[in-house]
Amino acid sequence: QKEVEQNSGPLSVPEGAIASLNCTYSDRGSQSFFWYRQYSGKSPELIMSIYSNGDKEDGRFTAQLNKASQYVSLLIRDSQPSDSATYLCAVADNYGQNFVFGPGTRLSVLP
Amino acid sequence: GAGVSQSPRYKVTKRGQDVALRCDPISGHVSLYWYRQALGQGPEFLTYFNYEAQQDKSGLPNDRFSAERPEGSISTLTIQRTEQRDSAMYRCASSLDRVGGTQYFGPGTRLTVL
């Protein structure tokens, strides 16, 4: 059974701080990694994808991947109250199969 | 429309009835995925298609669940003889290509089985 684990939270950070979200996965064959954001009552929307070890930056967001440790993280710099949402980690193999979501981490950014 | 659409948005049915949930993906998207999401949980994979071919149905809970995408566009998820435990949000997503690309989610269908 392929598993993706995340701390359920809630993770509370003050406005302007860095929020760090973590995810571990069980399938060493996973090659594609995604972070989705889901506001309450809404559908998930993609924030970032990462496929290679290391860091990938996009604006205030940085995804970090370490395949050896089976670990992927998302950093949100200068957190804003509008970042308050549930963040879902998802992994897949090279063919887009075995697409597995984690349970999500609820982030609360306090003004 | 520009996004993924699903219908109905809400469905209330009695236990034992069959239901059909529809997904209309973004035009031209090759892959289509079905998920079920319980409150406070991440989406749970059910099945997916590339064009009209069902590639993986390992996530379907049992044989009461089936899905089709006969012309490689619109898809229908059918649940026969519904049970209360089937109550959930059912989400559809589509992606442009078949190799682990970005999935765009529809608004979901909230199914309630009484």
Chai-1 contact restraints between the chains, C-beta under 6 A:
chainA,res_idxA,chainB,res_idxB,connection_type,confidence,min_distance_angstrom,max_distance_angstrom,comment,restraint_id
A,S32,B,G100,contact,1.0,0.0,6.0,A-B,restraint_1
A,S43,B,F105,contact,1.0,0.0,6.0,A-B,restraint_2
A,S43,B,P107,contact,1.0,0.0,6.0,A-B,restraint_3
A,P44,B,F105,contact,1.0,0.0,6.0,A-B,restraint_4
A,L46,B,T102,contact,1.0,0.0,6.0,A-B,restraint_5
A,L88,B,G42,contact,1.0,0.0,6.0,A-B,restraint_6
A,A92,B,G100,contact,1.0,0.0,6.0,A-B,restraint_7
A,G96,B,R98,contact,1.0,0.0,6.0,A-B,restraint_8
A,G96,B,V99,contact,1.0,0.0,6.0,A-B,restraint_9
A,G96,B,G100,contact,1.0,0.0,6.0,A-B,restraint_10
A,Q97,B,D56,contact,1.0,0.0,6.0,A-B,restraint_11
A,F99,B,F45,contact,1.0,0.0,6.0,A-B,restraint_12
A,F101,B,G42,contact,1.0,0.0,6.0,A-B,restraint_13
A,F101,B,P43,contact,1.0,0.0,6.0,A-B,restraint_14
A,G102,B,G42,contact,1.0,0.0,6.0,A-B,restraint_15
A,P103,B,Q41,contact,1.0,0.0,6.0,A-B,restraint_16
A,P103,B,G42,contact,1.0,0.0,6.0,A-B,restraint_17
A,G104,B,G42,contact,1.0,0.0,6.0,A-B,restraint_18
